[in-house]
Amino acid sequence: MLLAKIAIGDLNAHDLDRGFLETLTSLSEVEIPLEEAVKVLRNRLRAGVFTYVARNEDRPVGTVTLLVEDKFIHGGGKVGHIEDVAVHRDYQHQGIGAALVRHATEQARALGCYKAILNCSDQLVPLYEQLGYHHHDNGMRIDFK
Ligand SMILES: CC(C)(COP(=O)(O)OP(=O)(O)OC[C@H]1O[C@@H](n2cnc3c(N)ncnc32)[C@H](O)[C@@H]1OP(=O)(O)O)[C@@H](O)C(=O)NCCC(=O)NCCS
């Protein structure tokens, strides 16, 4: 089974053009030159944004992001925000997405978060429910041109 060969770890600069940016195209268009992507990674590391990748023989085939927010409320507790879950189209439906979200959730817990939250489409509710998440409130957005 492929999942047994998958290793989850932190994103590094070598991953960017070895499949990471291509993997993200499952989620949205990726129109960023490699040099810019290196800068984005540097900024994310500085800002404490955790980017995890699932590697198949050193090639990234999936990713998830975790942002940890320090709150003023809840006694200064921390909230984990899970973002940008994506699995390369050739590797979907093999358990990699679930393994990534489980990993980010465990990291949020290990980093002291009292909860982890994410937004998803109705279609993906079963994916997150099977990982222990439940429906709560509504997602809202505003787009800036
Ligand atoms: C959503 C996504 C990350 C799932 O990754 P994956 O590796 O294919 O998912 P898994 O194999 O771990 O699936 C686990 C469960 O999630 C559910 N699931 C996964 N993809 C699904 C889909 N497209 N529609 C409905 N349910 C889905 C199923 O219940 C599945 O369990 P099953 O295999 O027993 O049926 C992947 O399809 C993807 O990259 N999609 C495009 C980007 C995206 O929508 N990201 C999510 C943002 S919230």
The ligand as an SDF file (V2000), in Angstrom:
LIG
                    3D

 48 50  0  0  0  0  0  0  0  0999 V2000
   -9.4320   16.8860   -0.6200 C   0  0  0  0  0  0  0  0  0  0  0  0
   -8.1150   16.1440   -0.7750 C   0  0  0  0  0  0  0  0  0  0  0  0
   -7.0090   16.8800   -0.0280 C   0  0  0  0  0  0  0  0  0  0  0  0
   -8.2940   14.7450   -0.1770 C   0  0  0  0  0  0  0  0  0  0  0  0
   -7.0560   14.0520   -0.2490 O   0  0  0  0  0  0  0  0  0  0  0  0
   -7.0300   12.4940   -0.5210 P   0  0  0  0  0  0  0  0  0  0  0  0
   -5.6510   12.0250   -0.2580 O   0  0  0  0  0  0  0  0  0  0  0  0
   -7.5890   12.2220   -1.8590 O   0  0  0  0  0  0  0  0  0  0  0  0
   -8.0410   12.0030    0.5950 O   0  0  0  0  0  0  0  0  0  0  0  0
   -8.0430   10.6050    1.3480 P   0  0  0  0  0  0  0  0  0  0  0  0
   -7.6870    9.5200    0.3960 O   0  0  0  0  0  0  0  0  0  0  0  0
   -7.2200   10.7190    2.5700 O   0  0  0  0  0  0  0  0  0  0  0  0
   -9.6020   10.5010    1.6830 O   0  0  0  0  0  0  0  0  0  0  0  0
  -10.0590   10.2300    2.9350 C   0  0  0  0  0  0  0  0  0  0  0  0
  -11.5740   10.3890    2.9110 C   0  0  0  0  0  0  0  0  0  0  0  0
  -11.9370   11.7040    2.5610 O   0  0  0  0  0  0  0  0  0  0  0  0
  -13.1310   11.6890    1.7830 C   0  0  0  0  0  0  0  0  0  0  0  0
  -12.8190   12.3160    0.5150 N   0  0  0  0  0  0  0  0  0  0  0  0
  -11.6110   12.5180   -0.0400 C   0  0  0  0  0  0  0  0  0  0  0  0
  -11.7000   13.2180   -1.1930 N   0  0  0  0  0  0  0  0  0  0  0  0
  -13.0070   13.4480   -1.3770 C   0  0  0  0  0  0  0  0  0  0  0  0
  -13.7460   14.1270   -2.3790 C   0  0  0  0  0  0  0  0  0  0  0  0
  -13.1540   14.7140   -3.4390 N   0  0  0  0  0  0  0  0  0  0  0  0
  -15.0830   14.1860   -2.2290 N   0  0  0  0  0  0  0  0  0  0  0  0
  -15.7040   13.6090   -1.1800 C   0  0  0  0  0  0  0  0  0  0  0  0
  -15.0470   12.9630   -0.1840 N   0  0  0  0  0  0  0  0  0  0  0  0
  -13.7230   12.8830   -0.2870 C   0  0  0  0  0  0  0  0  0  0  0  0
  -13.5630   10.2560    1.6540 C   0  0  0  0  0  0  0  0  0  0  0  0
  -14.4520   10.0160    2.7210 O   0  0  0  0  0  0  0  0  0  0  0  0
  -12.2770    9.5120    1.8930 C   0  0  0  0  0  0  0  0  0  0  0  0
  -12.4850    8.2830    2.4790 O   0  0  0  0  0  0  0  0  0  0  0  0
  -12.5770    6.9810    1.5390 P   0  0  0  0  0  0  0  0  0  0  0  0
  -11.3130    6.9750    0.7320 O   0  0  0  0  0  0  0  0  0  0  0  0
  -12.6730    5.8810    2.5200 O   0  0  0  0  0  0  0  0  0  0  0  0
  -13.7800    7.1990    0.6830 O   0  0  0  0  0  0  0  0  0  0  0  0
   -7.7150   15.9720   -2.2950 C   0  0  0  0  0  0  0  0  0  0  0  0
   -8.7770   15.3410   -2.9740 O   0  0  0  0  0  0  0  0  0  0  0  0
   -7.4070   17.3070   -2.9540 C   0  0  0  0  0  0  0  0  0  0  0  0
   -6.2480   17.7260   -2.9910 O   0  0  0  0  0  0  0  0  0  0  0  0
   -8.4330   17.9680   -3.5000 N   0  0  0  0  0  0  0  0  0  0  0  0
   -8.2820   19.2660   -4.1330 C   0  0  0  0  0  0  0  0  0  0  0  0
   -7.9400   20.3590   -3.1370 C   0  0  0  0  0  0  0  0  0  0  0  0
   -8.9880   20.4820   -2.0360 C   0  0  0  0  0  0  0  0  0  0  0  0
  -10.1830   20.4600   -2.2710 O   0  0  0  0  0  0  0  0  0  0  0  0
   -8.4810   20.6030   -0.7780 N   0  0  0  0  0  0  0  0  0  0  0  0
   -9.3100   20.6430    0.4100 C   0  0  0  0  0  0  0  0  0  0  0  0
   -9.4740   22.0080    0.9260 C   0  0  0  0  0  0  0  0  0  0  0  0
  -10.4980   22.0190    2.3980 S   0  0  0  0  0  0  0  0  0  0  0  0
  1  2  1  0
  2  3  1  0
  2  4  1  0
  2 36  1  0
  4  5  1  0
  5  6  1  0
  6  7  2  0
  6  8  1  0
  6  9  1  0
  9 10  1  0
 10 11  2  0
 10 12  1  0
 10 13  1  0
 13 14  1  0
 14 15  1  0
 15 16  1  0
 15 30  1  0
 16 17  1  0
 17 18  1  0
 17 28  1  0
 18 19  1  0
 18 27  1  0
 19 20  2  0
 20 21  1  0
 21 22  1  0
 21 27  2  0
 22 23  1  0
 22 24  2  0
 24 25  1  0
 25 26  2  0
 26 27  1  0
 28 29  1  0
 28 30  1  0
 30 31  1  0
 31 32  1  0
 32 33  2  0
 32 34  1  0
 32 35  1  0
 36 37  1  0
 36 38  1  0
 38 39  2  0
 38 40  1  0
 40 41  1  0
 41 42  1  0
 42 43  1  0
 43 44  2  0
 43 45  1  0
 45 46  1  0
 46 47  1  0
 47 48  1  0
M  END
$$$$
